[in-house]
Amino acid sequence: MLAAWACDPSRSRGRRHREASASDRSEHQRDRDRIVHSTAFRRLVYKTQVFLNHEGDLFRTRLTHSLEVAQLGRSVARRLSLGEDLVEAMALAHDLGHTPFGHAGQDALQQCMSEHGGFEHNLQSLRVVDQLEKRYPDFDGLNLTFEAREGILKHCSRRHAARLEAIEPGGVGRRFLDGTQPSLEAQIVNLADGMAYNAHDIDDGLRSGLLRLEMLDEVPLYRRLHSDVLRDHPGLDRQPGRRVIFEVQRRLLSLQVNDLVDTTEAALRDAAPGSADAVRRSPPLARFSDALREENRELETFLFRALYRHPQVEDSTAKARKVVAELFEAYRSAPDEMPEDFRQEEDRHRAVADYIAGMTDRFAIREHHRLTGSSLFGQGF
């Protein structure tokens, strides 16, 4: 049973290209299935989250991150009587436009494209599902529903939103111009993305050795949960393995899910939206409590300083930015080095950006070595 404010797949605003409905699946289930079978989704397994894919087999990638976001999002959606299939579809697709090497690759492409229309990874995710996937005989892209596309485009500059609005009046770019909100399902996915980031970046940071448990004691939220675990399980910190870390992570995620559900339920009671469109006209309704939002901010500040700006991570990201920038220049100067479908595009700069954005980490490293002779990350790729 869906709540009155949920996105009902039977009332979808539809697809850009008209298709007959399926007898065995809802429209949002079809969205999810198309995403899972897409080429861009498979590539996420070899795209960086924080640590480059070749740095260790157990670190998160964009694929495992997307799966974790989907799991968290579905847990919240189920308790709020929202569209679980839609939440899962948006979660699985939200990073399809991410470049190799994570944010380092994105920053490099943005700099390369600064005078040629720019590059935004959220906009690129929409571009992937609207244009770049070529799987169907009658249209480019995956032809997802409006609701799925709305949630995939989490952020967008006004300049790009105006361009989208000109192409698709009243479409997914409109809310960035008139200040309205996306669906509640999309709001949940956006917050689940942050929940997953915070939890798994701590885990990966500890696994890498760049973070130590005693360093996390300066983070009030983590210190409190760590103390609770040792109180409830005396001596657990002296056992071999990572049981303490896993239990703290479990409690961190449970705390955030429960807080999000409780706070959002209270906001929904106050606003009493009668439909999904009423949610869009309301202020953001999916939210954490003020106390947890502040604790999350402190955690994110710590991770930015201690992990994302760690010299070892910065060394890898500097190399990654160089790889992307030099690949861009190589393909721009010699477009015949790209596959035929990219060579044929009229906008060469955009075609080069599309090609590089779709690469996995290791393919980008290999192409960089092939085209430049340089091995910034060493041999073995």
HELIX and SHEET records of a PDB file:
HELIX    1   1 PRO A    9  ARG A   11  5                                   3    
HELIX    2   2 GLU A   27  VAL A   36  1                                  10    
HELIX    3   3 THR A   39  ARG A   43  1                                   5    
HELIX    4   4 LEU A   44  TYR A   46  5                                   3    
HELIX    5   5 ASN A   53  GLU A   55  5                                   3    
HELIX    6   6 ARG A   62  ARG A   79  1                                  18    
HELIX    7   7 GLU A   84  ALA A   93  1                                  10    
HELIX    8   8 GLY A  102  CYS A  112  1                                  11    
HELIX    9   9 HIS A  121  ARG A  127  1                                   7    
HELIX   10  10 VAL A  128  LEU A  132  3                                   5    
HELIX   11  11 PHE A  146  ILE A  152  1                                   7    
HELIX   12  12 ARG A  158  ILE A  167  1                                  10    
HELIX   13  13 ARG A  175  ASP A  178  1                                   4    
HELIX   14  14 LEU A  184  SER A  208  1                                  25    
HELIX   15  15 MET A  215  GLU A  218  5                                   4    
HELIX   16  16 PRO A  220  ASP A  232  1                                  13    
HELIX   17  17 LEU A  236  ARG A  238  5                                   3    
HELIX   18  18 ARG A  243  ALA A  271  1                                  29    
HELIX   19  19 ALA A  276  ARG A  281  1                                   6    
HELIX   20  20 ASP A  290  LEU A  303  1                                  14    
HELIX   21  21 PHE A  304  TYR A  308  3                                   5    
HELIX   22  22 PRO A  311  SER A  333  1                                  23    
HELIX   23  23 PRO A  335  GLU A  337  5                                   3    
HELIX   24  24 GLU A  340  ARG A  343  1                                   4    
HELIX   25  25 ARG A  348  ALA A  357  1                                  10    
HELIX   26  26 ASP A  361  THR A  372  1                                  12    
END                                                                             
